[in-house]
Amino acid sequence: MILKVSNFLLVVQAFLTANGSFNPSVLEDEMVKCHTGVRVNLRRQCDAYRTGTSEELETSGEYPELEDGCNTITWREANQDNNWGNCMEMTVDEEFRYITTNNVPDYYMNPYCPIGLGYGYCVPQEVTCFFPDLTCGEDNGEGTTEYGDIWVPQLAHFKIPLVGNPTRADRPGDMYDAVLVGAEKDMGPAQGVAINGINIQGPNDAGDVSIDEGGFQLACGGHVTPPTTNLD
């Protein structure tokens, strides 16, 4: 599957380059890694699309700061009085929107197991199981409870143009590439941000096609990623 998608990406890139319109800011092999869902230690390889680390963007002075405790709050501490743990701050200048978020949803989320408590994260029909040795409800590291998986705050920064231009001469472009539109981010596969600060990611695990063609039997549905701290 990865080879098939990789070949497709290279063909598309060659076609668009020949027409003088496709000029990605990342190297070709890094683009293929992210778009085909390559994992190392169960972690997606999309860092080439980051314009800086969280520390670098935080110290740039451009981004708003979150309140104390936003990056250490836990699922068990979240309630309606603290916005369910959600923290998002935004500032705007004449050209860009600057967002700092802890990526925690602003509503209650139950502990989650995709197949059921005591079961794994894959079904036999899946072409590739990225989490073959994990059982939901066991101690898989941070983000684990005996009832299922829960969210963990993750600091992120996004700089987004106030006015988009889908008619730019260099369109279509790489959907993860923020540099070409003057944007910034410290989360590689993110494509955008919802109004509550939750990042929106692309279908890189499915090879930029669909969960069916990608061999996925379980749709994401917005659930948390299986905790993998103990496997790193």
Secondary structure, DSSP 4 states (H G I P E B T S, - for coil): -HHHHHHHHHHHHHHHHHTT----SS-HHHHHHHHTT-EETTEE--GGG-SS-HHHHHTTS-SPPPPTTTTT--GGG--GGGGGG--EEEEE-SSEEEEEE----SS----B-SS-TT--S--TT-S--S-TT--TTS--STTEETTEE------EEEEEESS--TT-TT-S--TT--GGGT-EESSTTEEEE-TTS-EEE--GGGTTS-TTTTT--S--TTPPPPP-GGG-
